[in-house]
Amino acid sequence: MSSLEGSFVVSDLRERSEFTEAVADRVWRAWWQGKGYPLDYIEGRVAESLDGAAVPFAVVAHEDGQFLGTASVIPSDLDERPEYSPWVAAVWVDPEQRRRGIGAALVRKAAQGAFESGVDLVYLCALPEKRAFYERLGWQRLEENVGRNRLTVLTLSRS
């Protein structure tokens, strides 16, 4: 499950497991370190993406052996909405690589992988200032102001 996007490639992490540590590091630094979780907790969660199950899985953007970004598909990403599944989550592009279309390619590849697992809808939550990015990719607002972070829940249908 690899695809060429411009000069970079987006691959399933199971096919490019050498990027596992980079994925765990970026996800931990972006969302979990500040909440007091140790890096090894996130390493364990990322390792779950390698076991061959339909969900969870992760995709990784890379170029000439360099990690550029990642996104995951997980069963649940919002405690307030356990009925929604699966979710595209942990979308990350290294700051110096942004504005190259990498984030859009990661989100598309993650959603495509979710649809290939047999689901017709996939969910994503975003801070209000990030929702326009996802809407440009075809995601539709489902709910706004969810939870203490006042997140927007978006959904994408299999086309």
N, C-alpha and C positions, 0 to 999 in steps of 0.2 A: 504494500500500500504506500508507494512513493509517488510523488508527482513533482515535475519540474515547474517552478514558478519563477520566471525571469532567470536571474543568475543563481538563485538559491533553490534548494530542494526541500520539500516537506515530506517526511517519512514517518511511518509508524515507529514508535520508540522500540517496539519489539524487534524491528529490523535494524535499528541503530542504537543498540543498548550501551554503546560507549558514551552516549550523552546522558545516561541516567543520573550521574552525579551532578551535572550541570542543571538538569531539570529540577532536581531536589533542592539544590542551592538557591536557584532563582525563586522557586515557589516559597521556600522557607523564608527568604529575606523579604519578599514582597508582602506576604500575608500572615506568616506564623511566628516569626522571630519576635516581633513586638508583642505578641500575646503570651510569650513565655514558653512556647513549645520548643523542645530541643530539635536540632537538625535530624537526629536519627529517627525521630517520629515521622518526619516528612519523607525521609529515605525509605522507610517501611511502606508508607502510603504509595509512593511512586513505584516501588517494587511490585505492588499489587497490579500495576499496569502491564507487567511483563508476563503474567501467568497464563495468557492465552484466552481468558474469558472475553466475551463480547464487550462487557463493561465491568470494570473501568479499563480505559486505555488512554495512552497519551500519544501526541504527535510532536514532532520536533522539526524546526527549520534549521538548515545548516548549509554551509557553503565552504567548499575546500577544506573540510574537516573542522570548521569552526561552528560552534553553537551560536544560533541567532535568536531562537525563541521557542516557545512551547505552548501547547494547549492540551487540556485533558477532557475526557468524557467520563463522568462519574454518576453513580446512581442518584445522589441528592446533594444539592449545594446550598439549600436554604431551609433551616430548621422550621421556619414558619410555613413552608409549603412541601411537606413530605409526600403529598399526593402526586407531585410532578416528577417525572423521570423519563429519560436521563437528562443530564445537564452538561453543557459545554462550560468548562470552568478553568480557572488558573491560566488565563490567556496572558502571556508575557512575551515581550520582545525587548531584547537588550537595548538600552536607550540610544546607543550610537548606531543602531541598525533600524531605527524607526523611520517611518515615512518612505518605505520601500515596498509596501504592499505585503509585508510579512505577516502582520497581524490578521489581515483579511484572508490570506492564504491558509493560515493556521485554523481560523474559525471555520472556513469552508471545508477543509479537510476533516476536522473533528466532527462537524455536523454530518458530512458524507459518511464517515465511519459509523456514526450512530444510526443513520438510516439503513446502512448495510446490515446492521444487527437486527433489523426487522421492525423498528419503531416508525411511526408516522409523524411524530412531533418530538422536537427537542427543545429544551429550555435553557435560559441563560439569565443571570441577574447582573445588573450593572448599576454603578453609581449614576445619578442623573446626568452628570457632565459627560459620561461615556456612552450614553444610550444612542446618540445620533450616529456614532460609528457603526453600531450594530444595525441600526435602521437602514443605513446606506447599503448594508449587505443583504437586506431583505427580511430582517427580523421584525416582528410585529409586537407592539406593546400589549401585554396581557394585564398587568397590574402596575401601579405606581405606589411609592411611599410604603414599601413593605419592610417591616422590621425596624430595629433601632437605627440602621444606616439609611433608611428611607430609599431602599433599592427599587429599581424598575425591573420587573420580570418580563422577559421577552420570549417569544416562541418562534420557531421556524418549522414550517410544514415540509414534508417530503414533496418535491415537485414532480 
